[in-house]
Amino acid sequence: MTESKTDPRVLRTRKLIMDSFIELSGKKEFKDITIKDITTEAMINRATFYYHFEDIYDLLEKVLSEVLLVNLNYDFYQNDELNEEAFVSIFESVTNFQKSLSSRCHRGYEDTIARIIKKQLEVIFHKMLLKQHKTERDEALELTAVLLNWGIYGASVEWRRDSKKRSPEQFIKLAIPYLRTGIDRI
């Protein structure tokens, strides 16, 4: 009998592997973590690891996606409208996520991290826009979600370059009036 990927035992094992990986990432850089390290830490065998994840990069992507979703408090954004508070909160979550990773992940994984952040932001923005604009064409809302996710991600990169002279909230609040009402206000 095969177990479903939603079986509580399977979910517990998956979480154990992810937690072990997070624990190890606090001790060594990602590039130095092996599957053997993870299986030893989690007290599982290699076959169990490969049942849950294709390889260590798949694990990295899943861990980062789940950590980001927790940081973004996904349930809140499913119900909230896209207002100033939501933009500030999302931006702070993204910058906090990036700060927490800066000490753990080797620079070579910035593209992976960027892709994960943008993908999660696009999903969240699209759901929020759909909720607020039920009568609009979905294609237009999808494109708007893409623009917003690239914009927020790009702003977070710029905030890091700015040597963090301002808090994330102060930084993003400069642009929010133009995001909300459009560039005609400029």
For each residue, the residues with C-beta under 8 A, 3 or more apart:
1:
2:
3: 7 9 10
4: 7 10
5: 10 11
6: 10 11
7: 3 4 10 11
8: 11 12
9: 3 12 13
10: 3 4 5 6 7 13 14 52
11: 5 6 7 8 14 15
12: 8 9 15 16
13: 9 10 16 17 44 48 52
14: 10 11 17 18 52
15: 11 12 18 19
16: 12 13 19 20 42 44
17: 13 14 20 21 38 42 44 48 49 52 53 59
18: 14 15 21 22 59 62 63 66
19: 15 16 22 23 42
20: 16 17 23 24 38 41 42
21: 17 18 24 25 33 38 41 59 60 63
22: 18 19 25 26 63 67
23: 19 20 26 27 41
24: 20 21 27 28 33 37 38 41
25: 21 22 28 29 30 33 104 105
26: 22 23 104
27: 23 24
28: 24 25 32 33 37
29: 25 32 33 104 105 106
30: 25 33 60 104 105 106 109
31: 106 108
32: 28 29
33: 21 24 25 28 29 30 37 38 56
34: 37 38 56
35: 38 39 46 49 55 56
36: 39 40 46
37: 24 28 33 34 40 41
38: 17 20 21 24 33 34 35 41 42 49 56 59
39: 35 36 42 43 44 45 46 48 49
40: 36 37 43
41: 20 21 23 24 37 38
42: 16 17 19 20 38 39 49
43: 39 40
44: 13 16 17 39 48 49
45: 39 48 49
46: 35 36 39 49 50
47: 50 51
48: 13 17 39 44 45 51 52
49: 17 35 38 39 42 44 45 46 52 53
50: 46 47 53 54
51: 47 48
52: 10 13 14 17 48 49
53: 17 49 50 56 58 59 62
54: 50 57 58
55: 35 58 59
56: 33 34 35 38 53 59 60
57: 54 60 61 112
58: 53 54 55 61 62
59: 17 18 21 38 53 55 56 62 63
60: 21 30 56 57 63 64 109 112
61: 57 58 64 65 112 116
62: 18 53 58 59 65 66
63: 18 21 22 59 60 66 67
64: 60 61 67 68 101 112 113 116
65: 61 62 68 69 116 119 120
66: 18 62 63 69 70
67: 22 63 64 70 71 97 100
68: 64 65 71 72 93 94 97 116 117 120
69: 65 66 72 74 120
70: 66 67 73 74
71: 67 68 93 94 96 97
72: 68 69 77 90 93 94 120 121 124
73: 70 76 77 89 93
74: 69 70 77 78 124
75: 78 79
76: 73 79 80 89
77: 72 73 74 80 86 90 124 127 128
78: 74 75 127 128 131
79: 75 76 131
80: 76 77 83 85 86 128
81: 86 128 131 132
82: 86 87 125 128 129 132
83: 80 86 87 180
84: 87 88 173 176 180
85: 80 88 89
86: 77 80 81 82 83 89 90 128
87: 82 83 84 90 91 152 172 176 179
88: 84 85 91 92 168 169 172 173 176
89: 73 76 85 86 92 93
90: 72 77 86 87 93 94 121 124 152
91: 87 88 94 95 152 155 156 168 169 171 172
92: 88 89 95 96 168 169 172
93: 68 71 72 73 89 90 96 97
94: 68 71 72 90 91 97 98 117 121 152 153 156
95: 91 92 98 99 156 159 160 168
96: 71 92 93 99 100 168
97: 67 68 71 93 94 100 101 117
98: 94 95 101 102 113 117 156 160
99: 95 96 102
100: 67 96 97 103 104
101: 64 97 98 104 105 113
102: 98 99 105
103: 100
104: 25 26 29 30 100 101
105: 25 29 30 101 102 109 110 113
106: 29 30 31 109
107: 110
108: 31
109: 30 60 105 106 112 113
110: 105 107 113 114
111: 114 115
112: 57 60 61 64 109 115 116
113: 64 98 101 105 109 110 116 117
114: 110 111 117 118 153
115: 111 112 118 119
116: 61 64 65 68 112 113 119 120
117: 68 94 97 98 113 114 120 121 153 156
118: 114 115 121 122 149 150 153
119: 65 115 116 122 123 149
120: 65 68 69 72 116 117 123 124
121: 72 90 94 117 118 124 125 148 149 152 153
122: 118 119 125 126 145 146 148 149
123: 119 120 126 127 145
124: 72 74 77 90 120 121 127 128
125: 82 121 122 128 129 144 145 148 149
126: 122 123 129 130 141 142 145
127: 77 78 123 124 130 131
128: 77 78 80 81 82 86 124 125 131 132
129: 82 125 126 132 133 136 141 144 145
130: 126 127 133 134 138 141
131: 78 79 81 127 128 134
132: 81 82 128 129
133: 129 130 136 141
134: 130 131
135:
136: 129 133 140 141
137: 140 141
138: 130 141 142
139: 142 143
140: 136 137 143 144
141: 126 129 130 133 136 137 138 144 145
142: 126 138 139 145 146
143: 139 140 146 147
144: 125 129 140 141 147 148
145: 122 123 125 126 129 141 142 148 149
146: 122 142 143 149 150
147: 143 144 150 151
148: 121 122 125 144 145 151 152 179
149: 118 119 121 122 125 145 146 152 153
150: 118 146 147 153 154
151: 147 148 154 155 179
152: 87 90 91 94 121 148 149 155 156 172
153: 94 114 117 118 121 149 150 156 157
154: 150 151 157 158
155: 91 151 152 158 159 171 172 175
156: 91 94 95 98 117 152 153 159 160 168
157: 153 154 160 161
158: 154 155 161 162
159: 95 155 156 162 164 166 168 171 172
160: 95 98 156 157 164
161: 157 158
162: 158 159 165 166 171
163:
164: 159 160
165: 162
166: 159 162 170 171
167: 170 171
168: 88 91 92 95 96 156 159 171 172
169: 88 91 92 172 173
170: 166 167 173 174
171: 91 155 159 162 166 167 168 174
172: 87 88 91 92 152 155 159 168 169 175 176
173: 84 88 169 170 176
174: 170 171
175: 155 172 178 179
176: 84 87 88 172 173 179 180
177: 180 181 185
178: 175 181 182 183 185 186
179: 87 148 151 175 176
180: 83 84 176 177
181: 177 178 184 185
182: 178 185
183: 178 186
184: 181
185: 177 178 181 182
186: 178 183
